[in-house]
Amino acid sequence: MKATELESKRFDKALDEILDLFNNLENDAPIIDFGQDVLDNIARAKKKYGDKMVDEKINTVVREMLSWLELDDVKLDSEEEENEQDGES
């Protein structure tokens, strides 16, 4: 690929910017730390029944399990930030 000196410098600068953005990404920690056996079975189930069906089933089970817990008094960080922006405390 041919490029002028100016184009090459612009490309180098853009590449440096992309690498800088990549290096500053936050780690995406999982919400639930499933055991390897569970992850393997989820992969098998998705292969057999499809992603959508397995995701729906897991969400149904987890939603039901969480309904047993009293969680209405707990605010998430995002909810607290929304309340602060709306002028509530």
ZAMARGU-4260 file (C-alpha; in steps of 0.2 Angstrom, whole numbers, plus 5000, padded with zeros to 4 digits):
<rodrens>
0) 5000/5000/5000 | 5007/5017/4995 | 5005/5032/5006 | 5012/5049/5006 | 5023/5055/5021
5) 5008/5065/5028 | 4996/5050/5026 | 5008/5039/5035 | 5010/5051/5049 | 4991/5053/5051
10) 4989/5034/5051 | 5003/5032/5064 | 4994/5045/5075 | 4977/5037/5073 | 4984/5020/5077
15) 4993/5027/5093 | 4976/5034/5098 | 4967/5017/5095 | 4980/5008/5105 | 4979/5021/5119
20) 4960/5019/5120 | 4962/5000/5120 | 4975/5000/5134 | 4964/5011/5145 | 4948/5000/5144
25) 4941/4994/5160 | 4941/4976/5164 | 4924/4968/5162 | 4921/4958/5177 | 4907/4945/5176
30) 4892/4948/5187 | 4891/4930/5192 | 4907/4919/5193 | 4900/4903/5186 | 4910/4887/5189
35) 4918/4879/5174 | 4906/4864/5175 | 4891/4876/5174 | 4899/4886/5159 | 4902/4869/5150
40) 4884/4864/5152 | 4878/4881/5147 | 4888/4880/5131 | 4881/4862/5128 | 4863/4868/5131
45) 4866/4883/5119 | 4873/4872/5106 | 4858/4860/5107 | 4843/4872/5111 | 4850/4889/5104
50) 4856/4905/5113 | 4840/4913/5115 | 4830/4899/5123 | 4844/4895/5135 | 4846/4914/5140
55) 4828/4915/5143 | 4827/4900/5154 | 4842/4906/5164 | 4835/4923/5166 | 4818/4915/5172
60) 4827/4904/5185 | 4838/4918/5192 | 4823/4931/5192 | 4813/4918/5202 | 4827/4915/5214
65) 4830/4934/5216 | 4811/4937/5220 | 4814/4927/5236 | 4826/4941/5242 | 4821/4958/5250
70) 4830/4970/5238 | 4819/4985/5237 | 4829/4995/5249 | 4845/4992/5240 | 4850/5006/5227
75) 4862/5002/5213 | 4876/5015/5209 | 4868/5019/5193 | 4851/5023/5202 | 4860/5033/5215
80) 4868/5044/5201 | 4851/5046/5193 | 4844/5052/5209 | 4858/5064/5212 | 4856/5071/5194
85) 4837/5073/5197 | 4840/5083/5213 | 4835/5068/5225 | 4845/5061/5239
</rodrens>
